[in-house]
Amino acid sequence: MSKWKATHETPEPLEANDVATVLVGTAVWFALFLGQLPFYGWYSDHGHAWWIWTCLAGALLGLFGLWYVRGRNAALLTRNAPSGG
């Protein structure tokens, strides 16, 4: 059995605005949390209260992701910055 070998070069990764992507996702999770909060009683009565807490967890994880992506971007800019000497 022969080993598979690529016949073309690997493409460069696509550039994206990571901070905006994470920010929008976090805002969506938080909006879903706020939108469901007034109906907590109904969700609780029907055993679906976890839906609300899942949205809150998504928003909190999004805040962590925002912190991480901003730090990563800052580190990449520092690493790729031209030296002053």
N, C-alpha and C positions, 0 to 999 in steps of 0.2 A: 504494500500500500504506500503510495507516494504522499509526501507531505504537501499540503496546499500552499501555494505561493501567490502573493498578490501580483497582479499584472500592471498595477498603476500605483502612483504615489498616494499616500494618505492626504486627504484635503485638510486645509487649515481649519481650526475650529471657528464657528461663526461668532462674531462679536454681538453682544446684546447689552442692553442696559439692565444689569442684574438688580440694581437697587429699585428701579421702577417696577420690575416684574414682581419682586418680593413684596413691595409696598402695595401694589394692586391686589395681590393675593391675600395679604393680611387684611386689607380694608374690606374685601369681600367676606372673609370669615367673620370679621367683627360686625359687619352689617347684617349678616345672617343671624348672628347671636342676638343683636339688638331687635331684629325683626321678630324673632321667636319668643323673646323674653315676656311680652305681654300675655302670651298664651301658655305660660308655664303650668298653670293649673290643669289645663286640658292635656298637655303632654304628660304631666305627672299621673293624672287619672288613668291614662291609657298605656302607661308603662314606657313612654317615649321621652322621658326627661333627659336621657343621655344625648339626644340630638342637640339640645341646647348646649350642654357641656362640651360636646364634640366641637361645636363652632367656637366656643371660648378657647378650647385647647388649640384649635387651629390658629386663632388670632395670636395667642401667646407664643406659640412656636414660630409664627411669622415674625413677631418682634425679635425673637432670638435670631432668626434667619436674617433679618434686616441688620442687626448688629454684626453678625458674622460676615455678611457680604460687604458691608461698608469697610470693615477691617481688612478683608481680603483685597478689596480694591485699593485701599491705602497702601498695603504692603506691596502690591504689584507696581503701583506708581513709584514707590520708593526704590524698589529693586530695578526698575527700568529707567529711572532718572539718570541723565548724563552726569558724570562726575564733574565737580567744579574745578578740578585742577588740570 
